[in-house]
Amino acid sequence: MTERHLVHTETLSNGCRIEVKARILRDGSLQMFIGVYRPDGTVINEDHEPKPHLLDMEDAFEWAIEQARTLGNSQQTL
């Protein structure tokens, strides 16, 4: 099995930046990353092991994007 991967980056209206990555490894397991950053680049949260239970890669990817947006949009920025 070859690796498949998806990447999403977005700058939210408050200036926070999100980055979400998902990939299927050769053994068939799903590896994900969710990063949320302030406008100056400082880390709000980096989750290297999010747990989207019982979702396929595409649904888990969409779930992770929504998680990142929710956290990023809840931040008060200058």
C-alpha positions as CSV (number, residue, x, y, z in Angstrom):
1,M,0.0,0.0,0.0
2,T,1.3,3.5,-0.9
3,E,1.0,6.4,1.4
4,R,-1.8,8.9,0.9
5,H,-1.8,12.3,2.4
6,L,-4.0,15.4,2.8
7,V,-2.9,18.9,4.0
8,H,-5.0,21.9,4.8
9,T,-3.7,25.3,5.8
10,E,-5.9,28.3,6.5
11,T,-5.7,31.8,8.0
12,L,-8.8,32.6,10.0
13,S,-10.5,36.0,10.2
14,N,-8.9,36.7,13.5
15,G,-5.4,36.1,12.0
16,C,-4.8,32.7,13.6
17,R,-3.4,30.1,11.3
18,I,-4.4,26.4,11.3
19,E,-2.6,23.5,9.7
20,V,-4.1,20.0,9.5
21,K,-2.4,16.9,8.0
22,A,-3.6,13.4,7.6
23,R,-2.0,10.4,6.0
24,I,-2.5,6.8,5.6
25,L,0.7,4.9,6.3
26,R,1.9,1.9,4.5
27,D,0.5,-0.4,7.2
28,G,-3.0,1.1,6.7
29,S,-3.0,3.2,9.9
30,L,-4.1,6.9,10.0
31,Q,-1.6,9.5,11.2
32,M,-2.9,13.0,11.9
33,F,-1.6,16.4,13.0
34,I,-3.6,19.5,14.1
35,G,-1.7,22.8,14.6
36,V,-3.2,26.1,15.6
37,Y,-1.0,29.2,15.7
38,R,-1.4,32.9,16.7
39,P,-0.9,35.6,14.0
40,D,2.7,36.0,15.3
41,G,3.3,32.3,14.8
42,T,3.4,31.2,18.4
43,V,1.8,27.9,19.1
44,I,-1.7,27.7,20.6
45,N,-1.9,24.0,20.2
46,E,-0.1,21.2,18.4
47,D,-1.8,17.8,18.6
48,H,0.2,15.0,17.0
49,E,-2.2,12.3,18.0
50,P,-5.8,13.5,17.6
51,K,-8.4,10.7,17.9
52,P,-11.2,10.8,15.4
53,H,-12.9,7.5,16.3
54,L,-14.2,5.3,13.6
55,L,-13.8,7.8,10.7
56,D,-12.3,7.2,7.3
57,M,-9.4,9.4,6.2
58,E,-11.5,12.1,4.5
59,D,-14.1,12.3,7.4
60,A,-11.3,12.4,10.0
61,F,-9.6,15.2,8.0
62,E,-12.8,17.2,7.9
63,W,-13.3,16.6,11.7
64,A,-9.8,17.8,12.4
65,I,-10.2,21.0,10.3
66,E,-13.4,21.8,12.3
67,Q,-11.5,21.1,15.6
68,A,-8.7,23.5,14.5
69,R,-11.2,26.2,13.3
70,T,-13.1,26.0,16.6
71,L,-10.0,26.4,18.7
72,G,-8.5,29.1,16.4
73,N,-11.7,31.1,16.2
74,S,-12.0,31.1,20.0
75,Q,-8.8,33.0,20.4
76,Q,-8.7,36.8,21.1
77,T,-6.1,38.4,19.0
78,L,-5.0,42.0,18.5
